[in-house]
Amino acid sequence: MTRINQFMRRLTDILGWFSALLVVLLILHVGVDVVMRTFFKTPLVGTIEFVSIFYMVGLTFLPLALAERYDTHIIVEVLTELMPKRVVHVLIILATLLIVLICGLLCLRSWQEAWSQYQRGSTVLIAGAGSLVSWPSYFALPVGFAVAALTSLCKFFCLLTGTPFGEPAGLPAGEGSDVRG
C-alpha cells in the first residue's frame, strides 16, 4: 500500500504543480492583456476565450485529487460530532466509496465527451480573429476525475486497513498523515 500511496502522492503533486503553472500563466496572460488594452488600445485577441476554455477548466478539475489527499473538502459536522467515533468512521468509509463511484462515472462520461470533441476537432470562434482549438481542454475533466477516483479508492482501502493516508491540511508531507475517523 505504501508504494501505491507514494505513486498517488507523486501523481497528485504533478497535477498540483501543473495547476499552479496554470495560475501563473493565467495571471501573466490577463496582465499582458490589461497592459496592451490600457496603454496601446489593442487587447490580446481571444484572452477571454483562452482563460475560460483552458485555464479555468484546468484549474477547476486537475487539482480535485489534492483536495481528497489533504482531506480539505467542505465538511458539515453538525450531526457527526454527536455520533460515536466508530459510526463516524463507517460513514467516512461509505462516503469515500461514494466519491470513488461518482468520480469514476464522471470520468467515464467526461472521457466520452472529450473523445467526441477530439474527433470533431472542436473549436471556438473568436470575434474577428478566426477560431481557437478547444478540444484539448475537454481532457482535463476525465484526467481530474480519474485521479480523484484513484486517490479516493486508495483512501478507501487505507480506511479499511487502518493504514495512514494523505497529509492533514497545512502540514508538509511526512509531518503526520492520517485520515479522520
C-alpha positions as semicolon CSV with decimal commas, in nm:
position;residue;x (nm);y (nm);z (nm)
1;M;0,000;0,000;0,000
2;T;0,294;0,230;0,065
3;R;0,409;0,221;-0,298
4;I;0,058;0,296;-0,418
5;N;0,035;0,588;-0,173
6;Q;0,370;0,719;-0,296
7;F;0,262;0,688;-0,658
8;M;-0,066;0,869;-0,587
9;R;0,121;1,138;-0,394
10;R;0,353;1,195;-0,691
11;L;0,063;1,198;-0,936
12;T;-0,138;1,449;-0,732
13;D;0,177;1,659;-0,684
14;I;0,230;1,670;-1,061
15;L;-0,130;1,781;-1,118
16;G;-0,094;2,034;-0,836
17;W;0,220;2,183;-0,987
18;F;0,060;2,189;-1,330
19;S;-0,240;2,371;-1,180
20;A;-0,003;2,619;-1,014
21;L;0,162;2,676;-1,352
22;L;-0,183;2,744;-1,499
23;V;-0,242;3,008;-1,231
24;V;0,087;3,180;-1,320
25;L;0,008;3,166;-1,693
26;L;-0,342;3,299;-1,630
27;I;-0,205;3,594;-1,433
28;L;0,058;3,671;-1,697
29;H;-0,189;3,636;-1,985
30;V;-0,451;3,860;-1,827
31;G;-0,182;4,105;-1,711
32;V;-0,040;4,141;-2,061
33;D;-0,395;4,183;-2,196
34;V;-0,464;4,463;-1,946
35;V;-0,137;4,641;-2,030
36;M;-0,199;4,609;-2,403
37;R;-0,557;4,732;-2,371
38;T;-0,471;5,020;-2,136
39;F;-0,156;5,158;-2,294
40;F;-0,177;5,051;-2,657
41;K;-0,555;5,028;-2,704
42;T;-0,511;4,680;-2,858
43;P;-0,611;4,394;-2,629
44;L;-0,483;4,044;-2,690
45;V;-0,730;3,866;-2,915
46;G;-0,905;3,570;-2,753
47;T;-0,798;3,629;-2,394
48;I;-1,146;3,572;-2,252
49;E;-1,191;3,255;-2,456
50;F;-0,846;3,122;-2,369
51;V;-0,894;3,194;-1,998
52;S;-1,239;3,036;-1,981
53;I;-1,162;2,735;-2,203
54;F;-0,814;2,637;-2,091
55;Y;-0,702;2,799;-1,766
56;M;-1,027;2,785;-1,570
57;V;-1,116;2,431;-1,677
58;G;-0,771;2,305;-1,580
59;L;-0,773;2,495;-1,252
60;T;-1,111;2,350;-1,161
61;F;-1,066;1,983;-1,242
62;L;-0,697;1,891;-1,232
63;P;-0,639;1,953;-0,858
64;L;-0,951;1,763;-0,740
65;A;-0,740;1,477;-0,605
66;L;-0,533;1,718;-0,396
67;A;-0,843;1,815;-0,200
68;E;-0,908;1,447;-0,131
69;R;-0,545;1,378;-0,044
70;Y;-0,530;1,663;0,207
71;D;-0,886;1,597;0,327
72;T;-0,986;1,958;0,256
73;H;-1,327;1,910;0,100
74;I;-1,608;2,103;0,265
75;I;-1,742;1,901;0,557
76;V;-2,052;1,968;0,764
77;E;-2,012;1,803;1,103
78;V;-2,331;1,908;1,278
79;L;-2,461;1,556;1,331
80;T;-2,139;1,357;1,319
81;E;-1,997;1,544;1,619
82;L;-2,272;1,382;1,827
83;M;-2,205;1,029;1,697
84;P;-1,960;0,771;1,832
85;K;-1,620;0,762;1,658
86;R;-1,684;0,416;1,517
87;V;-2,007;0,529;1,345
88;V;-1,830;0,835;1,205
89;H;-1,551;0,611;1,074
90;V;-1,805;0,388;0,896
91;L;-1,976;0,694;0,748
92;I;-1,641;0,823;0,621
93;I;-1,572;0,485;0,459
94;L;-1,915;0,488;0,290
95;A;-1,874;0,850;0,177
96;T;-1,530;0,770;0,035
97;L;-1,672;0,474;-0,157
98;L;-1,947;0,703;-0,291
99;I;-1,681;0,952;-0,405
100;V;-1,499;0,670;-0,589
101;L;-1,818;0,572;-0,769
102;I;-1,923;0,927;-0,858
103;C;-1,577;1,033;-0,977
104;G;-1,548;0,709;-1,175
105;L;-1,879;0,771;-1,350
106;L;-1,791;1,136;-1,414
107;C;-1,454;1,024;-1,554
108;L;-1,622;0,781;-1,791
109;R;-1,881;1,030;-1,914
110;S;-1,635;1,318;-1,949
111;W;-1,395;1,089;-2,137
112;Q;-1,671;1,008;-2,385
113;E;-1,737;1,379;-2,436
114;A;-1,366;1,465;-2,462
115;W;-1,314;1,193;-2,722
116;S;-1,617;1,313;-2,916
117;Q;-1,485;1,672;-2,914
118;Y;-1,142;1,549;-3,024
119;Q;-1,289;1,352;-3,315
120;R;-1,487;1,657;-3,427
121;G;-1,186;1,884;-3,393
122;S;-1,386;2,114;-3,169
123;T;-1,309;2,485;-3,196
124;V;-1,448;2,810;-3,058
125;L;-1,500;3,117;-3,271
126;I;-1,318;3,431;-3,162
127;A;-1,481;3,751;-3,280
128;G;-1,289;3,890;-3,575
129;A;-0,994;3,654;-3,531
130;G;-1,093;3,309;-3,652
131;S;-1,115;3,012;-3,421
132;L;-0,938;2,857;-3,125
133;V;-0,895;2,480;-3,096
134;S;-1,085;2,384;-2,781
135;W;-1,091;2,005;-2,772
136;P;-0,776;1,965;-2,554
137;S;-0,946;2,135;-2,259
138;Y;-1,213;1,863;-2,252
139;F;-0,950;1,611;-2,143
140;A;-0,885;1,795;-1,814
141;L;-1,215;1,659;-1,680
142;P;-1,152;1,285;-1,722
143;V;-0,793;1,325;-1,602
144;G;-0,904;1,516;-1,292
145;F;-1,191;1,278;-1,215
146;A;-0,976;0,967;-1,278
147;V;-0,702;1,079;-1,040
148;A;-0,963;1,185;-0,783
149;A;-1,131;0,843;-0,812
150;L;-0,798;0,662;-0,775
151;T;-0,699;0,879;-0,481
152;S;-1,034;0,812;-0,314
153;L;-1,002;0,440;-0,385
154;C;-0,659;0,442;-0,221
155;K;-0,806;0,632;0,074
156;F;-1,092;0,379;0,093
157;F;-0,852;0,086;0,127
158;C;-0,642;0,279;0,379
159;L;-0,955;0,340;0,586
160;L;-1,045;-0,029;0,572
161;T;-0,697;-0,146;0,671
162;G;-0,612;0,133;0,915
163;T;-0,315;0,242;0,701
164;P;-0,231;0,616;0,714
165;F;-0,327;0,812;0,403
166;G;-0,261;1,163;0,278
167;E;-0,147;1,460;0,479
168;P;-0,356;1,685;0,701
169;A;-0,409;2,032;0,556
170;G;-0,130;2,272;0,634
171;L;0,133;2,006;0,705
172;P;0,408;1,919;0,460
173;A;0,437;1,557;0,353
174;G;0,578;1,337;0,625
175;E;0,479;1,551;0,924
176;G;0,178;1,347;1,025
177;S;-0,061;1,179;0,792
178;D;-0,383;1,020;0,888
179;V;-0,745;1,010;0,785
180;R;-1,031;1,124;1,002
181;G;-1,200;0,859;1,199
